Amino acid sequence: MPDRNLVTWTLMITRFAQLGCARDAIVMFLDMELSGYAPDRFTYSSVLSACTELGLLALGKQLHSRVICFGLALDVCVGCSLVNMYAKCAADGLVDDSRKAFDRMPAHNVMSWTTIVTAYVQSGECDKEAIELFCRMISSQIQPNQFSFSSVLKACGNLTDPCIGEQVYAYAVKLGLASVNCVGNSLISMYAKSRRMEDARKAFDILFEKNLVSYNAIVDGYTKNMKSEETFLLFNEIADTGIGINAFTFASLLSGAASIGAMGKGEQIHGRLLKEGFESNQCICNALISMYSRCGNIESAFQVFYQMEDRNVISWTSIITGFAKHGFAARALEMFRKMLETGTKPNEITFVAVLSACSHVAMEFINSMPFMLGKHAAEMILEQEPDDPAAYILLSNLHASAGQWRDVAKIRKSMKERNLIKEAGYSWIE
């Protein structure tokens, strides 16, 4: 294009950002500046969105400084992009910087309010504050849109507070937004998280036009509420609609099969996902490992793990847990050693699995590697979660297997002083 101006540069940057080509958007922005064009509020808004997509907080902060220098920080469009960037790029999940960017804006519209409400919900720890902000938004005479309702309903679901959620939904009905997919989908998830699956199903059934997110919400709800038969019926319904199934759907279905020990169902789902080309998906492979392990087929679980090209901490922890629970303590510890060699950092669940494996190994020598490894794992867990009864029980079993009864007594005494009790176990059969 021989004749370029600010508008054409900004349109290209915006389009790249909207199409998911964030890196290209940033490169285009740099080329624009080298060509001597000064960005405007729309340019900065788009390139900040690109930074958010790539998690480039440092670059986003540099752009924020420039926005302030050019007097564009008070613009609503730029402000919303800043709020969103700080919310999604914050490593610690805090929303302090997002809130500062929001509070510095001289005027707010539905977009800025919805952005900050969503930021609080996505932080994972500020759902009450999100609801309070939603109420402030209404008090400010700003009418919510479908995205505002979707976010605040998610907050209600996270708090398992369907009463407030129903009031919010009634307001959505009044504004004629209840039939919008994103609102209905959030309502389904809210009821599911509150274990009100009948209401969740009603919310699903009244949706005028269901999409894959709608089906995933109800399938995930049935799975997490241990209603696996309904999950599999919906699986057939999804197949009949022709909507298609994504990785999240398959992961939920596999979890449903695992929860009732239905390996036959799990194998059918495995066959279907192979046909759909999901065999290398990390999330699905992790779900397969868990399903086969929980259904008693640890060798099939290991086969899935062995064939994975890209493993994460969940992959390693799932197979270690599987070996430990099936009595293959030595193999569990060997997998843990290999995990450490790859540089994968264990989490609390990994340490619990390792500790469980160590407690099942014959402790002929107190200073043996399994004992020391298990003791170290337990200490790591208790350092992170000092009130976790499972860690105390496993550490107690570890010392008992080594004949260290004095240490067992100390651990039991510590549990009693902390008022920690062992959770009752349960069993299931297909």
Disulfide bonds with the S-S distance in Angstrom:
none
